[in-house]
Amino acid sequence: MLASTILDLPSSTSEGKIAKVVHKLLLDHSIDRTFYVQDDLREVGLTSLDMASLVLSVEAEFDLMIPEREITPANFRSVSTITKLVTALLNSKTHAVSA
């Protein structure tokens, strides 16, 4: 069962896309469990190395570069915190392009 289904999120939303990336990383470790947008991803089963993969996967999924200063445990604690970061970065990218 896909995480986005568990979370009841459409895979077209930012949260849904991020949940799908997290679920794939968990499946790579044969972990198939329910998790929610506020769950701590380390408690769900992601390792430090997975967090590095998560950063790269999120960058690829949203076609953006996450500044090094934003790659913090607080920003990558949960699907919810990652969504806030991605939304802020996409908004600043949009404003930079239209300026």
C-alpha contacts under 8 A as a table, 3 or more apart, distances in Angstrom:
res1	aa1	res2	aa2	distance
1	M	5	T	6.84
1	M	6	I	7.11
1	M	32	D	7.85
2	L	5	T	5.32
2	L	6	I	6.44
2	L	20	K	6.88
2	L	23	H	6.88
3	A	6	I	4.86
3	A	7	L	5.93
3	A	19	A	5.75
3	A	20	K	5.81
3	A	22	V	7.93
3	A	23	H	5.59
3	A	34	T	6.90
3	A	35	F	7.14
4	S	7	L	5.02
4	S	8	D	5.82
4	S	9	L	5.06
4	S	10	P	6.48
4	S	11	S	6.08
4	S	16	G	5.18
4	S	17	K	7.65
4	S	19	A	5.73
4	S	20	K	5.93
5	T	8	D	4.74
5	T	9	L	6.20
5	T	10	P	7.55
6	I	9	L	7.78
6	I	34	T	6.31
6	I	35	F	7.37
6	I	36	Y	7.81
7	L	16	G	7.96
7	L	19	A	7.97
7	L	35	F	7.16
7	L	36	Y	5.77
7	L	37	V	7.22
9	L	13	T	7.22
9	L	15	E	7.09
9	L	16	G	5.21
10	P	13	T	5.79
10	P	16	G	5.53
11	S	14	S	7.66
11	S	15	E	7.69
11	S	16	G	4.23
11	S	17	K	5.30
11	S	20	K	7.37
12	S	16	G	6.26
12	S	17	K	6.47
13	T	16	G	5.02
13	T	17	K	6.17
14	S	17	K	5.14
14	S	18	I	6.17
14	S	83	T	6.25
14	S	86	V	7.93
14	S	87	T	7.89
15	E	18	I	5.14
15	E	19	A	5.98
15	E	37	V	7.63
15	E	79	V	6.48
15	E	80	S	6.99
15	E	83	T	5.78
16	G	19	A	5.05
16	G	20	K	6.15
17	K	20	K	5.12
17	K	21	V	6.41
17	K	61	E	7.60
18	I	21	V	5.08
18	I	22	V	6.24
18	I	58	V	6.86
18	I	79	V	6.30
18	I	82	I	7.62
18	I	83	T	7.28
19	A	22	V	5.06
19	A	23	H	6.02
19	A	37	V	7.65
19	A	79	V	6.26
20	K	23	H	5.04
20	K	24	K	6.21
21	V	24	K	5.19
21	V	25	L	6.41
21	V	54	L	7.25
21	V	57	S	6.89
21	V	58	V	7.43
22	V	25	L	5.15
22	V	26	L	6.27
22	V	54	L	7.11
23	H	26	L	5.02
23	H	27	L	6.12
23	H	32	D	7.58
24	K	27	L	5.01
24	K	28	D	6.29
25	L	28	D	5.15
25	L	29	H	7.04
25	L	46	L	7.48
25	L	50	D	6.86
25	L	54	L	7.69
26	L	29	H	5.35
26	L	30	S	6.48
26	L	31	I	5.01
26	L	32	D	6.62
26	L	45	G	6.75
26	L	46	L	6.70
27	L	30	S	4.60
27	L	31	I	5.05
27	L	32	D	5.92
28	D	31	I	7.36
31	I	45	G	7.43
33	R	44	V	7.98
35	F	39	D	6.28
35	F	44	V	6.85
36	Y	39	D	5.36
36	Y	79	V	7.72
37	V	78	S	6.17
37	V	79	V	4.76
37	V	80	S	5.04
38	Q	78	S	5.49
38	Q	79	V	6.46
38	Q	80	S	5.65
38	Q	81	T	7.87
39	D	43	E	7.51
39	D	44	V	7.05
39	D	77	R	7.89
39	D	78	S	5.64
39	D	79	V	7.52
40	D	43	E	5.37
40	D	44	V	6.36
40	D	77	R	5.37
40	D	78	S	5.10
41	L	44	V	4.83
41	L	45	G	6.39
41	L	46	L	5.78
41	L	76	F	7.90
41	L	77	R	5.83
41	L	78	S	5.41
41	L	79	V	7.75
42	R	45	G	5.21
42	R	46	L	4.79
42	R	47	T	6.23
42	R	77	R	7.54
43	E	46	L	7.26
46	L	49	L	7.98
46	L	50	D	5.55
46	L	51	M	6.80
47	T	50	D	4.96
47	T	51	M	6.34
48	S	51	M	5.06
48	S	52	A	6.72
49	L	52	A	5.24
49	L	53	S	6.56
50	D	53	S	4.96
50	D	54	L	5.94
51	M	54	L	4.78
51	M	55	V	6.26
51	M	76	F	7.62
52	A	55	V	5.26
52	A	56	L	6.56
53	S	56	L	5.17
53	S	57	S	5.99
54	L	57	S	5.00
54	L	58	V	6.00
55	V	58	V	5.27
55	V	59	E	6.23
55	V	66	I	7.78
55	V	71	I	7.64
56	L	59	E	5.11
56	L	60	A	6.22
57	S	60	A	5.09
57	S	61	E	5.99
58	V	61	E	5.01
58	V	62	F	6.15
59	E	62	F	5.49
59	E	63	D	5.53
59	E	64	L	5.00
59	E	65	M	5.68
59	E	66	I	6.62
60	A	63	D	5.02
60	A	64	L	6.86
62	F	86	V	7.90
64	L	89	L	7.85
64	L	90	L	7.61
66	I	70	E	6.53
66	I	71	I	7.02
66	I	89	L	7.61
67	P	70	E	5.40
67	P	71	I	6.89
68	E	71	I	5.32
69	R	72	T	7.16
70	E	75	N	6.90
71	I	75	N	6.59
71	I	76	F	7.29
72	T	75	N	5.31
72	T	76	F	6.39
73	P	76	F	5.16
73	P	77	R	5.70
74	A	77	R	5.28
74	A	81	T	7.35
75	N	78	S	7.73
75	N	81	T	5.30
75	N	82	I	5.67
75	N	85	L	6.54
76	F	79	V	7.45
76	F	81	T	6.11
76	F	82	I	5.36
77	R	81	T	6.26
77	R	82	I	7.37
78	S	81	T	5.26
78	S	82	I	6.27
79	V	82	I	5.19
79	V	83	T	6.06
80	S	83	T	5.09
80	S	84	K	6.39
81	T	84	K	5.13
81	T	85	L	6.35
82	I	85	L	5.09
82	I	86	V	6.10
83	T	86	V	5.10
83	T	87	T	5.96
84	K	87	T	5.18
84	K	88	A	6.18
85	L	88	A	5.21
85	L	89	L	6.16
86	V	89	L	5.07
86	V	90	L	5.99
87	T	90	L	5.17
87	T	91	N	6.05
88	A	91	N	5.12
88	A	92	S	6.18
89	L	92	S	5.15
89	L	93	K	6.04
90	L	93	K	4.94
90	L	94	T	6.10
91	N	94	T	5.09
91	N	95	H	6.22
92	S	95	H	5.06
92	S	96	A	6.05
93	K	96	A	5.09
93	K	97	V	6.26
94	T	97	V	5.22
94	T	98	S	6.25
95	H	98	S	5.20
95	H	99	A	5.98
96	A	99	A	5.29
